[in-house]
Amino acid sequence: MPSISKGGRGQIPLMEKKLAVTIGLVVLAFLFLLGDFWRLQVLLYGKYLNLSDNNRIRLVEMPATRGIIRDRNGKILADSTPNYRLSVIPVDMDSDRKAEIMKLGNLLGRDPGDALDRVLVGAGRAPYRAIILFENLHDREVALFETRRDHFPGTSLKPVPRRFYPYSGTASHLLGYVGEISSTQLASGKYRGARREDMIGKFGLEKAYDRYLRGRDGGRQVEVDARGREINVLGITEPVPGADLTTTIDIRLQKELEAAIGDNYGAGVLLNTRTGAVLAMVSRPGFDPNEFSLRLTRQRWEEILKDSSHPLQTRAIRGVYPPGSTFKPVTAVAALMTGSVDPDKEVTCKGGFYFGGRLYHDWKRRGHGEVNLKKAIVESCDVYFYQAGEKTGIEGLSKWALALGLGRKTGIDLPGESAGLIPTPQWKRSVRDAPWFPGETLSASIGQGYVLVTPIQMANLYATIARRGVIKTPYLADRIVNVDGEELYRKDTSPSMDSHVAPDVWDRIIPALVGAVNDPKGTAHAARIPGFTVAGKTGTAQVVRLKDWEGRKPEEIPRELRDHSWFAAFAPAENPEVAAAVVVEHGGHGSSSAAPIVGRILRKYRELMINSGSDAAEPSGKGT
């Protein structure tokens, strides 16, 4: 037998050691794999399950249709129309997302800049959520995309509702517009259920009643393939449409008032004196709210903001102007309520009034002769009201102006209303750190100086006069009804406030306002309507002192330096139904610019009243 040498016997322990080491390494590797398996299956189970589900199961949003806005007679003012929207889920895109978006923009002939920004930002925040690329695709764009859909993984084309305003720019400031929710608005918690890129009310009634109009979005849970294409629907939650809003506006009167103001800058308001309902409200210049429904580019938004005409300013409720002579009935109320004047006593007007070493001019340089209260209102005599204001004092003037609703917001249901200004000595000391001078009272007595009002305030003031001192809140929303026909809101028109002006004061002022329109020497002949008694007052509000232009014809003065033109009125005087106020910026005399506009809208109102056989301020059906 062969013998085993000493060297051979020494190799056995060495082999055993190598085997042991090998087995140990295998065991360690197995334990490592087992530990990693446990980590993946137990510790990170939820994470990878979520990634798996997101890669296979998606939630496709189904936007709710926004509620319809109608006029008082059921005419649709704001609706929704189908809009093709192209979206993308970032995680399903090619690795070069920028190149894919650029290629898609070139295909459709659209600027990809904003879409690219949204994708690059959204991919980091929510890679599994669809991001809007382009909206309002035309038929040709839809066809182009469909023929090349496979070249753009992760993209989808869906019909979604888009806000549509059938009358374009008509009633634009009143209706407002919708726009994409901002990060600040989203974080505020005021827009329950809203998500990034949702469209919300941004302006006007769309903003004021957004919580009713917006509705509740739904969604579809779908299974997708590796390229993000839907292969199965797992579940559906139907969207709930927004509620419908019926306004107090009559679109026929709205269009007439807008046509009457034309290309002038300014504003006009027509109110139902019995309820406070707004029948028409115009601010000029305007804008087309349809443009905002298409998601404005940043460049276009900046252009609108930089527009020197300020088309987004709702002049009817935000614009503040000196009221000029339309304020004189307020001075008359203050003078009579404080006993500062005898309405039958005459004063002599020679074209000016000396006070404090200065001559305060009357608009009629030759003067009005002997003037009592009625004649002073009919002919708009400044000298009479200088003296009435001086006797009443600024405290008396401000007290009764505030009592009649000036110097504070009317409470109309639109955001952004201005309060105007009724000055007092305390106000001037606080704001300007200066004393009140007696001459400033004279300016205030004819609606100049620091006195500032909005067109809605003036319309409501003359509605208050028509109601003999009863103040009501103007409003636009009459009722809101959801998709099931349930009434969610109805305006209560009964609340009112008494100005506490004595009845005999109105017995003096109202006939004088009738005379301002209908007497031979009245200043508002342009608003006269045979068979329909109009009571009103013109106003010419000085913008700047024009020493260099004194004695010049109005047409010779640069337009931007001309006075603002006012007219405020109510009708019919015997049993008032409507009140109106119009201001034309730099329009010159109230009798030549604003009064004809009010006359035109009142004629239209009367025409509608006659044709309907009833009060046109009342709705044809259920409502105000």
VEXDREN-2710 file (C-alpha; in Angstrom, 1 decimal):
% VEXDREN-2710
k/r/px/py/pz
1/MET/0.0/0.0/0.0
2/PRO/1.3/3.4/-0.7
3/SER/2.3/5.2/2.4
4/ILE/1.1/8.6/3.4
5/SER/3.9/11.0/3.8
6/LYS/4.2/13.5/6.5
7/GLY/3.7/16.4/4.0
8/GLY/0.4/14.9/2.8
9/ARG/-1.0/14.5/6.2
10/GLY/-0.3/18.2/6.9
11/GLN/-2.5/19.4/4.0
12/ILE/-5.8/18.1/5.5
13/PRO/-6.2/20.8/8.3
14/LEU/-5.4/23.5/5.7
15/MET/-8.2/22.3/3.4
16/GLU/-10.6/22.2/6.3
17/LYS/-9.8/25.8/7.2
18/LYS/-10.4/26.9/3.6
19/LEU/-13.7/25.1/3.5
20/ALA/-14.7/26.6/6.8
21/VAL/-13.9/30.1/5.6
22/THR/-15.8/29.5/2.3
23/ILE/-18.8/28.2/4.2
24/GLY/-18.6/31.2/6.6
25/LEU/-18.6/33.7/3.7
26/VAL/-21.5/31.9/2.1
27/VAL/-23.4/32.1/5.4
28/LEU/-22.6/35.7/5.9
29/ALA/-23.7/36.5/2.3
30/PHE/-26.9/34.6/2.9
31/LEU/-27.5/36.5/6.2
32/PHE/-26.8/39.8/4.4
33/LEU/-29.3/38.9/1.7
34/LEU/-31.8/37.7/4.2
35/GLY/-31.4/41.0/6.2
36/ASP/-31.8/43.1/3.0
37/PHE/-34.8/41.0/2.0
38/TRP/-36.3/41.6/5.5
39/ARG/-35.6/45.4/5.1
40/LEU/-37.2/45.5/1.7
41/GLN/-40.2/43.4/2.6
42/VAL/-40.9/44.7/6.0
43/LEU/-39.3/48.0/6.7
44/LEU/-39.7/49.5/3.2
45/TYR/-42.8/47.5/2.2
46/GLY/-45.1/50.6/2.3
47/LYS/-42.7/52.7/0.3
48/TYR/-42.2/50.2/-2.6
49/LEU/-45.8/49.2/-2.6
50/ASN/-46.7/52.9/-3.1
51/LEU/-44.1/53.2/-5.9
52/SER/-45.5/50.0/-7.5
53/ASP/-49.1/51.2/-7.3
54/ASN/-48.2/54.7/-8.6
55/ASN/-46.5/53.1/-11.5
56/ARG/-49.5/50.9/-12.2
57/ILE/-52.5/52.8/-10.7
58/ARG/-53.2/56.5/-11.3
59/LEU/-55.9/58.9/-10.2
60/VAL/-57.2/60.9/-13.1
61/GLU/-58.8/64.1/-12.0
62/MET/-62.3/65.0/-13.3
63/PRO/-62.8/68.8/-12.8
64/ALA/-66.3/70.0/-11.8
65/THR/-68.2/72.2/-14.1
66/ARG/-68.5/75.7/-12.6
67/GLY/-72.0/77.0/-11.8
68/ILE/-73.8/79.2/-14.4
69/ILE/-74.3/83.0/-13.7
70/ARG/-77.5/84.4/-15.1
71/ASP/-79.1/87.8/-15.3
72/ARG/-82.4/88.5/-13.6
73/ASN/-84.4/87.2/-16.6
74/GLY/-82.4/84.0/-17.0
75/LYS/-80.0/85.1/-19.7
76/ILE/-76.7/83.3/-19.3
77/LEU/-73.8/85.6/-18.4
78/ALA/-71.2/83.0/-17.5
79/ASP/-71.1/79.4/-18.5
80/SER/-68.6/76.6/-19.2
81/THR/-67.6/75.2/-22.6
82/PRO/-65.6/72.0/-23.5
83/ASN/-61.9/72.7/-23.7
84/TYR/-59.2/70.2/-24.8
85/ARG/-56.4/70.1/-22.3
86/LEU/-53.0/68.5/-22.9
87/SER/-51.4/67.2/-19.7
88/VAL/-48.4/65.1/-18.8
89/ILE/-47.3/62.9/-15.9
90/PRO/-43.6/63.7/-15.3
91/VAL/-42.6/60.2/-14.2
92/ASP/-43.8/58.7/-17.5
93/MET/-41.8/61.2/-19.7
94/ASP/-38.6/60.5/-21.5
95/SER/-35.4/61.2/-19.5
96/ASP/-34.9/64.5/-21.4
97/ARG/-38.1/66.2/-20.3
98/LYS/-37.0/69.6/-21.7
99/ALA/-36.5/68.2/-25.1
100/GLU/-39.9/66.4/-25.1
101/ILE/-41.7/69.7/-24.1
102/MET/-39.8/71.7/-26.7
103/LYS/-40.7/69.1/-29.4
104/LEU/-44.3/69.2/-28.4
105/GLY/-44.5/73.0/-28.4
106/ASN/-42.9/73.0/-31.9
107/LEU/-45.5/70.5/-33.1
108/LEU/-48.4/72.5/-32.0
109/GLY/-46.9/75.9/-32.8
110/ARG/-47.1/77.0/-29.2
111/ASP/-44.6/78.7/-26.9
112/PRO/-43.4/75.9/-24.5
113/GLY/-41.9/78.3/-21.9
114/ASP/-44.7/78.3/-19.3
115/ALA/-45.4/74.6/-19.9
116/LEU/-41.7/73.8/-19.3
117/ASP/-41.6/75.8/-16.1
118/ARG/-44.6/73.9/-14.7
119/VAL/-43.2/70.5/-15.6
120/LEU/-39.7/71.2/-14.1
121/VAL/-41.3/72.5/-10.9
122/GLY/-44.1/70.0/-10.7
123/ALA/-41.8/67.0/-11.3
124/GLY/-40.1/67.5/-8.1
125/ARG/-43.3/68.1/-6.1
126/ALA/-45.6/65.5/-7.4
127/PRO/-44.1/63.3/-10.2
128/TYR/-47.2/61.1/-10.5
129/ARG/-49.7/64.0/-10.8
130/ALA/-50.7/65.3/-14.2
131/ILE/-49.4/68.7/-15.1
132/ILE/-51.1/71.0/-17.6
133/LEU/-49.1/71.7/-20.7
134/PHE/-51.5/73.5/-23.0
135/GLU/-55.2/74.3/-23.0
136/ASN/-57.9/75.2/-25.4
137/LEU/-56.4/73.1/-28.2
138/HIS/-58.0/73.7/-31.6
139/ASP/-59.2/70.9/-33.9
140/ARG/-56.0/71.1/-35.9
141/GLU/-53.8/70.9/-32.8
142/VAL/-55.8/67.9/-31.5
143/ALA/-55.3/66.1/-34.9
144/LEU/-51.6/66.9/-34.9
145/PHE/-51.1/65.5/-31.4
146/GLU/-53.2/62.3/-32.0
147/THR/-51.1/61.4/-35.1
148/ARG/-47.9/61.6/-33.0
149/ARG/-49.1/60.6/-29.5
150/ASP/-46.7/57.7/-29.2
151/HIS/-43.8/60.2/-29.5
152/PHE/-44.8/61.8/-26.2
153/PRO/-44.9/59.3/-23.4
154/GLY/-46.9/60.3/-20.4
155/THR/-49.1/62.9/-22.2
156/SER/-52.8/62.7/-22.3
157/LEU/-55.5/64.8/-24.1
158/LYS/-58.8/65.3/-22.2
159/PRO/-61.9/67.5/-22.6
160/VAL/-62.4/69.7/-19.5
161/PRO/-64.8/72.6/-18.8
162/ARG/-63.5/76.1/-19.4
163/ARG/-65.2/79.3/-18.2
164/PHE/-66.9/81.1/-21.0
165/TYR/-68.6/84.6/-21.1
166/PRO/-71.0/84.8/-24.0
167/TYR/-71.2/88.6/-23.9
168/SER/-67.4/88.9/-23.9
169/GLY/-66.5/92.3/-22.3
170/THR/-70.0/93.2/-21.3
171/ALA/-70.4/93.4/-17.5
172/SER/-66.7/92.3/-17.1
173/HIS/-66.0/94.1/-13.9
174/LEU/-69.3/92.9/-12.4
175/LEU/-68.8/89.2/-13.4
176/GLY/-65.1/89.2/-12.9
177/TYR/-62.9/86.3/-14.1
178/VAL/-61.4/83.0/-13.0
179/GLY/-57.7/82.2/-12.9
180/GLU/-55.2/79.6/-11.6
181/ILE/-55.0/79.4/-7.8
182/SER/-51.8/80.8/-6.4
183/SER/-49.6/79.2/-3.8
184/THR/-50.6/81.8/-1.3
185/GLN/-54.3/81.2/-1.9
186/LEU/-53.8/77.4/-1.7
187/ALA/-52.0/77.7/1.6
188/SER/-54.6/80.1/3.1
189/GLY/-57.1/77.3/3.6
190/LYS/-59.9/79.4/2.2
191/TYR/-60.4/77.3/-0.9
192/ARG/-61.5/73.9/0.5
193/GLY/-60.8/71.0/-1.8
194/ALA/-58.7/73.2/-4.2
195/ARG/-55.5/71.7/-5.7
196/ARG/-52.6/73.2/-7.5
197/GLU/-53.5/74.5/-11.0
198/ASP/-57.2/74.6/-10.2
199/MET/-59.2/77.5/-11.5
200/ILE/-60.9/79.7/-8.9
201/GLY/-62.8/83.0/-8.9
202/LYS/-60.3/85.8/-8.9
203/PHE/-62.4/89.0/-9.4
204/GLY/-65.9/90.3/-9.2
205/LEU/-68.9/87.9/-8.6
206/GLU/-66.7/85.0/-9.6
207/LYS/-64.5/85.7/-6.5
208/ALA/-67.3/86.8/-4.1
209/TYR/-69.3/83.6/-4.6
210/ASP/-66.5/81.2/-5.6
211/ARG/-67.4/78.7/-2.8
212/TYR/-70.8/78.2/-4.4
213/LEU/-69.8/78.3/-8.0
214/ARG/-66.7/76.1/-7.9
215/GLY/-68.3/72.7/-7.2
216/ARG/-66.4/69.6/-6.2
217/ASP/-64.0/67.8/-8.4
218/GLY/-64.2/64.0/-9.0
219/GLY/-61.8/61.4/-10.3
220/ARG/-61.2/58.1/-12.0
221/GLN/-58.8/55.4/-10.6
222/VAL/-57.2/53.8/-13.6
223/GLU/-54.6/51.1/-14.4
224/VAL/-51.9/52.1/-16.8
225/ASP/-49.2/50.3/-18.8
226/ALA/-45.5/51.0/-18.8
227/ARG/-45.9/54.0/-21.0
228/GLY/-48.7/55.6/-18.9
229/ARG/-51.5/54.6/-21.2
230/GLU/-54.9/53.7/-19.6
231/ILE/-55.7/50.0/-19.8
232/ASN/-58.5/49.6/-17.2
233/VAL/-60.8/51.8/-15.1
234/LEU/-60.9/50.7/-11.4
235/GLY/-63.3/53.2/-10.0
236/ILE/-65.0/56.6/-10.6
237/THR/-66.1/59.4/-8.2
238/GLU/-68.3/61.7/-10.2
239/PRO/-67.7/65.5/-9.9
240/VAL/-70.4/67.7/-8.4
241/PRO/-71.2/70.8/-10.5
242/GLY/-71.1/74.2/-8.9
243/ALA/-74.3/76.0/-7.9
244/ASP/-76.0/78.5/-10.3
245/LEU/-76.1/82.2/-9.4
246/THR/-79.0/84.5/-10.5
247/THR/-78.0/88.1/-10.4
248/THR/-80.1/91.3/-10.3
249/ILE/-78.6/92.6/-13.6
250/ASP/-80.7/93.1/-16.6
251/ILE/-78.4/92.4/-19.6
252/ARG/-80.5/94.7/-21.8
253/LEU/-79.9/97.6/-19.4
254/GLN/-76.3/96.7/-18.9
255/LYS/-75.6/96.8/-22.7
256/GLU/-77.5/100.1/-23.1
257/LEU/-75.5/101.7/-20.3
258/GLU/-72.2/100.5/-21.7
259/ALA/-73.1/101.7/-25.2
260/ALA/-74.1/105.1/-23.7
261/ILE/-70.8/105.5/-21.9
262/GLY/-69.0/104.4/-25.0
263/ASP/-65.2/104.9/-25.2
264/ASN/-65.2/107.4/-22.3
265/TYR/-63.4/106.5/-19.1
266/GLY/-65.7/106.4/-16.1
267/ALA/-68.5/104.5/-14.5
268/GLY/-72.3/104.2/-14.2
269/VAL/-74.8/102.5/-11.9
270/LEU/-78.5/101.9/-12.1
271/LEU/-80.3/100.7/-9.0
272/ASN/-83.8/99.5/-8.1
273/THR/-84.8/102.1/-5.4
274/ARG/-87.3/99.7/-3.8
275/THR/-84.8/96.9/-3.0
276/GLY/-81.3/98.1/-3.7
277/ALA/-80.8/95.6/-6.5
278/VAL/-78.2/96.6/-9.1
279/LEU/-79.8/96.6/-12.6
280/ALA/-76.7/97.7/-14.4
281/MET/-73.2/98.6/-13.4
282/VAL/-70.4/99.7/-15.8
283/SER/-66.8/100.6/-15.4
284/ARG/-64.8/101.8/-18.4
285/PRO/-62.4/100.8/-19.9
286/GLY/-63.2/97.1/-19.6
287/PHE/-61.7/93.8/-20.5
288/ASP/-62.7/90.4/-21.9
289/PRO/-62.8/87.9/-19.1
290/ASN/-62.6/85.0/-21.6
291/GLU/-58.9/85.9/-22.0
292/PHE/-58.3/85.0/-18.3
293/SER/-60.0/81.6/-18.7
294/LEU/-57.2/80.5/-21.0
295/ARG/-54.4/80.9/-18.4
296/LEU/-52.7/84.2/-19.2
297/THR/-49.0/84.1/-20.0
298/ARG/-46.8/86.1/-17.6
299/GLN/-46.0/88.5/-20.5
300/ARG/-49.7/89.2/-21.2
301/TRP/-50.5/89.6/-17.4
302/GLU/-47.7/92.2/-17.1
303/GLU/-49.0/94.0/-20.2
304/ILE/-52.5/94.3/-18.5
305/LEU/-51.0/95.5/-15.2
306/LYS/-48.9/98.1/-17.0
307/ASP/-51.8/99.4/-19.1
308/SER/-52.1/103.1/-18.2
309/SER/-55.9/103.0/-18.6
310/HIS/-56.2/100.5/-15.7
311/PRO/-58.8/98.3/-17.4
312/LEU/-59.0/96.0/-14.3
313/GLN/-60.1/98.9/-12.0
314/THR/-63.7/98.6/-11.1
315/ARG/-64.3/102.3/-11.2
316/ALA/-68.0/101.9/-10.1
317/ILE/-67.0/100.8/-6.6
318/ARG/-63.3/101.6/-6.3
319/GLY/-62.9/104.9/-8.2
320/VAL/-63.1/107.9/-5.9
321/TYR/-63.9/111.3/-7.3
322/PRO/-65.0/114.7/-6.0
323/PRO/-68.8/114.7/-6.5
324/GLY/-69.1/118.4/-7.4
325/SER/-72.6/119.8/-7.4
326/THR/-74.2/116.4/-7.0
327/PHE/-73.3/116.8/-3.4
328/LYS/-75.4/120.0/-2.9
329/PRO/-78.5/118.1/-1.8
330/VAL/-76.4/116.8/1.1
331/THR/-75.4/120.3/2.0
332/ALA/-79.0/121.3/1.8
333/VAL/-80.0/118.5/4.2
334/ALA/-77.3/119.5/6.6
335/ALA/-78.2/123.2/6.5
336/LEU/-82.0/122.5/7.0
337/MET/-81.5/119.9/9.7
338/THR/-79.2/122.2/11.7
339/GLY/-81.5/125.2/11.1
340/SER/-78.6/127.1/9.5
341/VAL/-80.8/128.4/6.6
342/ASP/-84.3/129.5/5.9
343/PRO/-85.2/127.7/2.6
344/ASP/-87.5/130.6/1.5
345/LYS/-85.0/133.4/2.3
346/GLU/-83.2/134.7/-0.7
347/VAL/-79.5/135.5/-1.0
348/THR/-77.9/137.6/-3.7
349/CYS/-75.5/135.9/-6.1
350/LYS/-73.4/138.2/-8.2
351/GLY/-71.0/135.5/-9.4
352/GLY/-68.8/135.1/-6.4
353/PHE/-68.5/135.2/-2.6
354/TYR/-65.8/136.9/-0.7
355/PHE/-64.6/135.0/2.3
356/GLY/-61.3/135.2/4.3
357/GLY/-59.9/137.7/1.9
358/ARG/-60.5/135.5/-1.1
359/LEU/-63.1/135.4/-3.9
360/TYR/-64.9/132.1/-4.3
361/HIS/-66.3/132.0/-7.8
362/ASP/-69.7/130.7/-9.0
363/TRP/-69.7/128.6/-12.1
364/LYS/-71.9/131.3/-13.6
365/ARG/-69.7/134.4/-13.6
366/ARG/-72.6/136.8/-14.0
367/GLY/-74.4/135.4/-11.1
368/HIS/-77.9/134.0/-10.5
369/GLY/-79.5/137.1/-8.9
370/GLU/-81.8/136.5/-5.9
371/VAL/-81.7/132.9/-4.9
372/ASN/-83.6/130.7/-2.4
373/LEU/-82.9/127.0/-1.7
374/LYS/-85.0/125.6/-4.5
375/LYS/-83.6/128.0/-7.1
376/ALA/-80.1/127.3/-5.8
377/ILE/-80.5/123.5/-6.5
378/VAL/-82.3/124.1/-9.8
379/GLU/-79.6/126.4/-11.2
380/SER/-76.8/124.9/-9.1
381/CYS/-75.8/128.2/-7.5
382/ASP/-72.4/127.9/-5.8
383/VAL/-72.7/131.1/-3.9
384/TYR/-75.8/130.0/-2.1
385/PHE/-74.1/126.8/-1.0
386/TYR/-70.9/128.5/0.0
387/GLN/-72.9/130.6/2.5
388/ALA/-75.0/127.6/3.6
389/GLY/-71.9/125.5/4.2
390/GLU/-70.2/128.4/6.0
391/LYS/-73.2/128.7/8.4
392/THR/-73.6/124.9/8.9
393/GLY/-69.9/124.3/9.5
394/ILE/-67.8/121.3/8.6
395/GLU/-69.1/119.3/11.6
396/GLY/-72.7/119.7/10.5
397/LEU/-71.8/118.9/6.9
398/SER/-69.9/115.7/7.8
399/LYS/-72.5/114.5/10.3
400/TRP/-75.3/114.5/7.8
401/ALA/-73.2/113.3/4.9
402/LEU/-72.2/110.3/7.0
403/ALA/-75.9/109.9/8.1
404/LEU/-76.8/109.6/4.4
405/GLY/-74.3/106.8/3.8
406/LEU/-71.3/108.7/2.4
407/GLY/-67.8/108.2/3.8
408/ARG/-68.3/104.5/4.3
409/LYS/-68.7/101.4/2.1
410/THR/-72.2/100.7/0.8
411/GLY/-71.7/97.0/1.5
412/ILE/-72.3/95.9/-2.1
413/ASP/-71.4/92.2/-2.5
414/LEU/-68.3/92.7/-4.6
415/PRO/-64.7/92.7/-3.2
416/GLY/-62.6/95.8/-3.2
417/GLU/-65.1/98.6/-2.5
418/SER/-63.7/102.0/-1.5
419/ALA/-65.2/104.0/1.4
420/GLY/-64.7/107.4/-0.2
421/LEU/-64.0/110.3/2.2
422/ILE/-66.1/112.8/4.2
423/PRO/-63.5/115.0/5.8
424/THR/-63.6/116.3/9.4
425/PRO/-61.1/118.5/11.3
426/GLN/-60.1/115.4/13.3
427/TRP/-59.4/113.5/10.0
428/LYS/-57.2/116.3/8.7
429/ARG/-55.3/116.7/12.0
430/SER/-54.7/112.9/12.1
431/VAL/-53.8/112.3/8.4
432/ARG/-52.3/115.6/7.4
433/ASP/-51.1/117.0/10.7
434/ALA/-52.7/120.3/9.9
435/PRO/-55.7/122.3/11.2
436/TRP/-59.0/122.7/9.3
437/PHE/-59.4/126.1/7.6
438/PRO/-62.8/127.7/7.3
439/GLY/-62.3/128.1/3.5
440/GLU/-62.1/124.4/3.2
441/THR/-65.7/124.1/4.4
442/LEU/-66.8/126.3/1.5
443/SER/-65.1/123.9/-0.9
444/ALA/-66.7/120.9/0.8
445/SER/-70.1/122.4/0.6
446/ILE/-70.1/122.2/-3.2
447/GLY/-68.5/118.7/-3.3
448/GLN/-64.9/119.8/-3.8
449/GLY/-61.8/119.9/-1.7
450/TYR/-61.3/116.7/0.3
451/VAL/-64.8/115.2/-0.4
452/LEU/-64.5/111.9/-2.4
453/VAL/-67.2/109.5/-3.4
454/THR/-67.6/106.4/-5.6
455/PRO/-70.3/106.1/-8.3
456/ILE/-72.1/103.3/-6.3
457/GLN/-72.2/105.7/-3.3
458/MET/-73.8/108.4/-5.4
459/ALA/-76.3/106.1/-7.0
460/ASN/-77.2/104.8/-3.5
461/LEU/-77.4/108.4/-2.2
462/TYR/-80.0/109.4/-4.8
463/ALA/-81.9/106.1/-4.1
464/THR/-81.9/107.1/-0.5
465/ILE/-83.3/110.6/-1.4
466/ALA/-85.9/108.8/-3.5
467/ARG/-86.8/106.7/-0.5
468/ARG/-87.0/109.9/1.6
469/GLY/-84.0/109.0/3.8
470/VAL/-84.2/105.2/4.0
471/ILE/-80.9/103.6/3.3
472/LYS/-80.6/100.1/1.7
473/THR/-77.6/98.1/0.7
474/PRO/-77.0/97.6/-3.0
475/TYR/-76.6/94.0/-4.1
476/LEU/-75.9/91.9/-7.2
477/ALA/-76.6/88.3/-6.1
478/ASP/-80.3/87.5/-5.9
479/ARG/-80.3/83.7/-5.3
480/ILE/-78.1/80.6/-5.6
481/VAL/-79.5/77.1/-6.4
482/ASN/-77.5/73.9/-6.5
483/VAL/-77.7/71.1/-9.1
484/ASP/-80.5/69.4/-7.2
485/GLY/-82.7/72.6/-7.2
486/GLU/-82.0/73.3/-3.5
487/GLU/-81.9/77.0/-2.8
488/LEU/-78.6/77.8/-1.0
489/TYR/-78.9/81.5/-0.8
490/ARG/-81.5/84.2/-1.3
491/LYS/-81.0/87.9/-0.7
492/ASP/-83.2/89.4/2.1
493/THR/-84.1/92.9/0.8
494/SER/-86.0/94.0/4.0
495/PRO/-83.1/95.4/6.1
496/SER/-82.7/99.1/5.9
497/MET/-81.4/102.0/8.0
498/ASP/-83.1/105.4/8.6
499/SER/-81.0/108.5/8.1
500/HIS/-83.3/110.4/10.5
501/VAL/-83.8/113.3/8.1
502/ALA/-87.1/115.1/8.8
503/PRO/-89.9/114.6/6.3
504/ASP/-90.3/118.3/5.6
505/VAL/-86.7/118.4/4.5
506/TRP/-87.4/116.0/1.7
507/ASP/-90.5/118.1/0.8
508/ARG/-88.0/120.9/0.0
509/ILE/-85.2/119.0/-1.7
510/ILE/-87.1/116.5/-4.0
511/PRO/-89.2/119.2/-5.9
512/ALA/-86.0/121.2/-6.4
513/LEU/-84.3/118.1/-8.0
514/VAL/-87.3/117.7/-10.2
515/GLY/-86.8/121.4/-11.2
516/ALA/-83.1/120.8/-12.0
517/VAL/-84.1/118.5/-14.8
518/ASN/-87.5/120.0/-15.9
519/ASP/-87.5/123.7/-15.2
520/PRO/-86.5/126.1/-18.1
521/LYS/-83.4/127.2/-16.1
522/GLY/-82.5/123.8/-14.8
523/THR/-79.0/122.4/-15.6
524/ALA/-80.0/118.9/-16.7
525/HIS/-82.3/119.3/-19.7
526/ALA/-80.5/116.4/-21.4
527/ALA/-82.1/113.9/-18.9
528/ARG/-85.6/115.1/-19.4
529/ILE/-88.1/112.4/-20.5
530/PRO/-91.7/113.4/-21.4
531/GLY/-94.2/111.5/-19.3
532/PHE/-91.5/110.1/-17.0
533/THR/-90.5/112.7/-14.4
534/VAL/-86.8/112.6/-13.7
535/ALA/-85.3/114.3/-10.5
536/GLY/-81.6/114.8/-10.5
537/LYS/-78.5/117.0/-10.2
538/THR/-75.6/117.7/-12.5
539/GLY/-72.0/118.0/-11.2
540/THR/-68.8/119.3/-12.5
541/ALA/-65.9/118.1/-10.4
542/GLN/-62.7/120.1/-10.7
543/VAL/-59.6/117.9/-11.2
544/VAL/-56.9/120.6/-10.8
545/ARG/-56.9/124.3/-10.6
546/LEU/-56.5/125.7/-14.1
547/LYS/-55.2/129.2/-13.6
548/ASP/-53.4/129.0/-17.0
549/TRP/-56.6/128.0/-18.7
550/GLU/-59.2/130.3/-17.2
551/GLY/-61.5/131.8/-19.7
552/ARG/-60.7/129.1/-22.3
553/LYS/-63.3/127.0/-24.0
554/PRO/-63.5/123.4/-22.7
555/GLU/-62.4/121.9/-26.0
556/GLU/-59.3/124.0/-25.8
557/ILE/-58.2/122.5/-22.5
558/PRO/-56.2/119.2/-22.7
559/ARG/-58.5/116.3/-21.9
560/GLU/-56.5/115.1/-19.0
561/LEU/-56.9/118.5/-17.3
562/ARG/-60.7/118.8/-17.9
563/ASP/-63.2/118.5/-15.1
564/HIS/-65.0/115.2/-14.3
565/SER/-68.7/115.2/-15.4
566/TRP/-71.4/113.9/-13.0
567/PHE/-75.1/113.3/-13.1
568/ALA/-77.2/111.5/-10.5
569/ALA/-81.0/111.0/-10.6
570/PHE/-84.0/109.0/-9.7
571/ALA/-87.3/108.4/-11.6
572/PRO/-90.2/108.7/-11.8
573/ALA/-90.1/111.3/-9.1
574/GLU/-93.8/110.7/-8.0
575/ASN/-93.2/107.0/-7.2
576/PRO/-89.5/106.2/-7.7
577/GLU/-88.4/102.9/-9.2
578/VAL/-84.8/103.5/-10.2
579/ALA/-81.8/105.7/-9.3
580/ALA/-78.7/106.2/-11.4
581/ALA/-75.3/107.9/-11.2
582/VAL/-72.7/108.4/-14.0
583/VAL/-69.3/109.9/-13.9
584/VAL/-67.3/110.6/-17.1
585/GLU/-63.7/111.2/-16.3
586/HIS/-62.5/114.5/-17.8
587/GLY/-65.9/114.9/-19.5
588/GLY/-66.3/118.5/-18.7
589/HIS/-69.7/119.8/-17.6
590/GLY/-72.2/117.3/-16.1
591/SER/-75.0/118.8/-18.2
592/SER/-73.2/118.0/-21.5
593/SER/-71.6/114.6/-20.8
594/ALA/-73.1/112.6/-17.9
595/ALA/-76.7/113.8/-18.0
596/PRO/-77.3/112.5/-21.6
597/ILE/-76.0/109.1/-20.6
598/VAL/-78.4/108.9/-17.6
599/GLY/-81.2/110.1/-19.8
600/ARG/-80.5/107.4/-22.3
601/ILE/-80.5/104.5/-19.7
602/LEU/-83.7/105.9/-18.1
603/ARG/-85.4/105.9/-21.5
604/LYS/-84.3/102.3/-22.1
605/TYR/-85.6/101.4/-18.7
606/ARG/-89.0/103.0/-19.4
607/GLU/-89.2/101.3/-22.8
608/LEU/-88.7/97.9/-21.2
609/MET/-91.2/98.8/-18.5
610/ILE/-93.8/99.7/-21.1
611/ASN/-93.1/96.7/-23.3
612/SER/-93.3/94.3/-20.4
613/GLY/-96.5/95.9/-19.0
614/SER/-94.9/96.1/-15.5
615/ASP/-92.1/97.5/-13.5
616/ALA/-88.9/96.5/-15.4
617/ALA/-87.0/96.7/-12.1
618/GLU/-88.9/93.6/-11.0
619/PRO/-87.9/90.3/-12.5
620/SER/-90.0/88.5/-15.1
621/GLY/-90.0/85.3/-13.0
622/LYS/-88.9/84.1/-9.6
623/GLY/-86.4/86.4/-8.0
624/THR/-85.9/89.9/-6.6
END
